[in-house]
């Protein structure tokens, strides 16, 4: 289990699935390069901001830039933010795991 409470098997599964940021789709790197931007470094993300939900549907990998921008915002609010608009991030462009989370949010509101 890693220090975020993600079991080893789930961590490996997510690393295999999310080779690109689940939001902006940039290719991820594992470690910060000695020089250069760190924005493509892979970070762990709780799609729905609840650290107690440690499932393949809620744990994902995204880039530092998207993770910093999203912070503790609700996914459906963040996806409408100027950050996402400027970068072409929308309900249609995110990874399937994020699309499912957005659909679940909509279904819960209905």
TORLO-547150 format. One record per atom (N, C-alpha, C): x, y, z; residue in three letters. Coordinates in steps of 0.001 Angstrom, whole numbers, padded with zeros to 6 digits, always signed. Last residue first. Layout:
BEGIN
XYZAla
...
This chain:
BEGIN
-030104+014470-010415Unk
-031440+014335-011029Unk
-032474+013768-010073Unk
-027709+014255-009131Unk
-028414+015547-009042Unk
-029851+015435-009540Unk
-026870+011735-009848Unk
-027165+011993-008424Unk
-027958+013293-008239Unk
-026352+012113-012556Unk
-027421+011197-012159Unk
-027837+011440-010707Unk
-024142+013831-012387Unk
-025403+014289-013017Unk
-026567+013437-012580Unk
-022290+012082-011196Unk
-022655+013354-010537Unk
-023994+013846-011071Unk
-022132+010125-013185Unk
-022636+009768-011855Unk
-023065+010999-011080Unk
-020931+011629-015224Unk
-022281+011092-015424Unk
-022916+010725-014077Unk
-018453+012103-014031Unk
-019317+013236-014365Unk
-020757+012776-014560Unk
-017510+009474-013933Unk
-017704+010225-012685Unk
-018623+011421-012920Unk
-017339+008895-016670Unk
-018249+008114-015831Unk
-018534+008841-014521Unk
-015349+010705-017414Unk
-016691+010808-018011Unk
-017713+010073-017162Unk
-013225+009609-016015Unk
-013734+010929-015615Unk
-015135+011134-016186Unk
-012832+007249-017408Unk
-013091+007176-015972Unk
-013661+008499-015449Unk
-012205+008202-020008Unk
-013474+007516-019752Unk
-013815+007459-018261Unk
-010701+011491-019956Unk
-010646+010024-020000Unk
-011990+009427-019592Unk
-012095+014354-021725Unk
-011455+013686-020585Unk
-011483+012167-020757Unk
-013596+015490-023768Unk
-012181+015208-024023Unk
-011490+014441-022903Unk
-016214+016046-023022Unk
-015989+015180-024172Unk
-014542+014742-024340Unk
-016074+017822-020960Unk
-016707+016524-020692Unk
-016422+015528-021818Unk
-012818+019294-021610Unk
-014277+019322-021515Unk
-014784+017926-021171Unk
-010129+021362-022197Unk
-010595+020233-021387Unk
-012105+020358-021242Unk
-008791+023410-023456Unk
-009616+022516-024274Unk
-010080+021270-023531Unk
-007522+025233-021922Unk
-006749+024059-022324Unk
-007558+023055-023140Unk
-009413+027158-021325Unk
-008178+027573-022015Unk
-007399+026391-022567Unk
-011269+025561-019892Unk
-011639+026194-021161Unk
-010394+026549-021971Unk
-009818+024936-017571Unk
-010215+023883-018508Unk
-010548+024461-019880Unk
-009519+027539-016479Unk
-008353+026662-016683Unk
-008687+025613-017745Unk
-012119+028401-016145Unk
-011317+029024-017206Unk
-010063+028192-017492Unk
-014322+025541-015547Unk
-013437+026641-015154Unk
-012663+027211-016342Unk
-015841+023328-015850Unk
-016354+024553-016485Unk
-015445+025755-016220Unk
-014621+021458-014311Unk
-014611+021201-015756Unk
-015124+022418-016537Unk
-015231+022353-011718Unk
-013890+022557-012264Unk
-013874+022415-013787Unk
-017862+021463-011401Unk
-017560+022901-011382Unk
-016223+023169-012059Unk
-017587+018701-011524Unk
-018494+019359-012479Unk
-018295+020874-012502Unk
-015766+018229-009350Unk
-015406+017934-010732Unk
-016275+018703-011725Unk
-015301+020684-006872Unk
-016146+019625-007409Unk
-015809+019454-008892Unk
-011974+021389-005706Unk
-013205+021771-006408Unk
-014000+020529-006807Unk
-009573+021067-004512Unk
-010726+020458-003840Unk
-012050+020840-004501Unk
-007630+020991-007411Unk
-007618+021099-005957Unk
-008792+020371-005331Unk
-007432+021745-010118Unk
-008665+021155-009595Unk
-008736+021281-008081Unk
-004797+022772-010285Unk
-005943+023590-010664Unk
-007232+023050-010054Unk
-003245+020593-009468Unk
-003193+021865-008735Unk
-004405+022719-009035Unk
-003940+018737-011448Unk
-004202+018438-010048Unk
-004202+019714-009215Unk
-002995+020008-013770Unk
-004433+019763-013605Unk
-004775+019501-012137Unk
-000192+020057-013145Unk
-000936+021280-013468Unk
-002437+021093-013259Unk
+000540+017384-012757Unk
+000642+018330-011649Unk
-000218+019568-011910Unk
-001755+015106-014382Unk
-000544+015915-014324Unk
-000607+016897-013150Unk
-003161+012128-012887Unk
-003228+013336-013711Unk
-001939+014113-013538Unk
-004718+009080-012343Unk
-003463+009833-012406Unk
-003658+011008-013330Unk
-007213+008062-009921Unk
-006694+008251-011274Unk
-005346+008938-011186Unk
-009890+006660-008222Unk
-008458+006937-008198Unk
-007972+007019-009643Unk
-012524+005960-008778Unk
-012248+007266-008181Unk
-010767+007632-008125Unk
-012702+003448-009855Unk
-013573+004475-010421Unk
-013254+005875-009882Unk
-011101+001886-008312Unk
-010625+002165-009685Unk
-011481+003226-010361Unk
-011120+003450-005047Unk
-011594+002474-006024Unk
-011048+002840-007402Unk
-011385+004736-002338Unk
-010174+004230-002975Unk
-010581+003076-003881Unk
-012685+007111-000671Unk
-013122+006332-001834Unk
-011877+005922-002625Unk
-011567+008730+001192Unk
-011993+007409+001661Unk
-012479+006527+000506Unk
-011114+011157+000040Unk
-009969+010259+000176Unk
-010358+008871+000665Unk
-012908+012701-002175Unk
-013159+011971-000944Unk
-012076+010907-000832Unk
-013677+014251-004671Unk
-012776+014639-003573Unk
-013150+013991-002248Unk
-013534+012213-007367Unk
-014493+012786-006428Unk
-013684+013028-005162Unk
-010883+011590-008084Unk
-011764+012296-009008Unk
-012884+012978-008230Unk
-007990+011918-006597Unk
-009317+011406-006246Unk
-010285+012215-007108Unk
-004838+011252-008026Unk
-006020+012100-007993Unk
-007233+011310-007511Unk
-001325+011451-008073Unk
-002532+010694-007758Unk
-003681+011645-007546Unk
+000621+012526-010891Unk
+000180+012668-009505Unk
-001069+011821-009316Unk
+003373+012623-013103Unk
+002136+011959-012687Unk
+001869+012196-011204Unk
+004579+015542-014631Unk
+004814+014497-013636Unk
+003462+013941-013177Unk
+004261+017689-016266Unk
+003874+016390-016816Unk
+004127+015232-015845Unk
+005245+019915-014895Unk
+003802+019805-015119Unk
+003361+018461-015677Unk
+007781+020585-014395Unk
+007295+019403-013699Unk
+005830+019126-014008Unk
+010169+021635-016870Unk
+008897+021760-016160Unk
+008460+020453-015521Unk
+013755+021416-016214Unk
+012549+021451-017031Unk
+011288+021467-016192Unk
+015962+019026-014833Unk
+015698+020386-015359Unk
+014413+020315-016167Unk
+015522+016489-013841Unk
+016464+017385-013164Unk
+016291+018843-013595Unk
+011976+015686-013814Unk
+013280+015739-014473Unk
+014207+016708-013740Unk
+010157+013771-011535Unk
+010477+015111-011985Unk
+011865+015120-012626Unk
+008846+010660-012758Unk
+009646+011455-011831Unk
+009954+012811-012430Unk
+007075+009656-014722Unk
+007025+009164-013344Unk
+007747+010062-012347Unk
+004991+011506-016976Unk
+006289+010942-016622Unk
+006242+010598-015127Unk
+002245+011327-019298Unk
+002794+011508-017957Unk
+004183+010904-017835Unk
+000967+013162-022003Unk
+001691+011971-021565Unk
+002361+012258-020228Unk
-002160+014834-021562Unk
-000720+014922-021795Unk
-000054+013645-021284Unk
-004898+014922-021008Unk
-004415+013854-021893Unk
-002924+013972-022249Unk
-006211+016447-019158Unk
-005706+017146-020355Unk
-005081+016205-021386Unk
-007302+014228-017461Unk
-007995+015472-017787Unk
-007492+016085-019099Unk
-005667+012122-017017Unk
-007077+011820-017276Unk
-007879+013057-017662Unk
-002559+012067-018619Unk
-003413+012766-017653Unk
-004871+012506-018007Unk
-001599+008749-019563Unk
-001765+010166-019883Unk
-002670+010769-018816Unk
-001767+006338-018480Unk
-000433+006728-018942Unk
-000409+008196-019373Unk
-003739+004721-016769Unk
-003579+006165-016916Unk
-002140+006550-017248Unk
-003480+001877-016685Unk
-004610+002527-017367Unk
-004308+003981-017719Unk
-001174+001421-015180Unk
-001292+000829-016512Unk
-002380+001537-017321Unk
-001824+002759-012845Unk
-000630+003183-013609Unk
-000685+002641-015033Unk
-003990+001194-012042Unk
-004216+002583-012432Unk
-003028+003110-013240Unk
-002690-001252-011442Unk
-003785-001210-012423Unk
-003989+000216-012946Unk
-000939-000443-009395Unk
-000405-000954-010662Unk
-001458-000899-011767Unk
-002833+000302-007431Unk
-001845+001268-007932Unk
-001304+000820-009287Unk
-004098-002131-006951Unk
-004856-001042-007560Unk
-003915+000014-008136Unk
-001962-003527-005760Unk
-002593-004052-006985Unk
-003378-002955-007704Unk
-001379-001885-003459Unk
-000401-002119-004531Unk
-001047-002570-005843Unk
-003904+000470-002386Unk
-003299-000870-002392Unk
-002419-001086-003623Unk
-003418+003647-001224Unk
-003835+002906-002422Unk
-003144+001546-002403Unk
-002646+005437+000716Unk
-003624+004410+001071Unk
-004138+003617-000112Unk
-000617+007029+000140Unk
-001943+007631-000055Unk
-003040+006622+000262Unk
+001666+005507+000330Unk
+001360+006413+001439Unk
+000079+007217+001244Unk
+000586+002206-000872Unk
+001410+003410-000905Unk
+000979+004383+000200Unk
+000861-001179+000000Unk
+000000+000000+000000Unk
+000907+001242+000000Unk
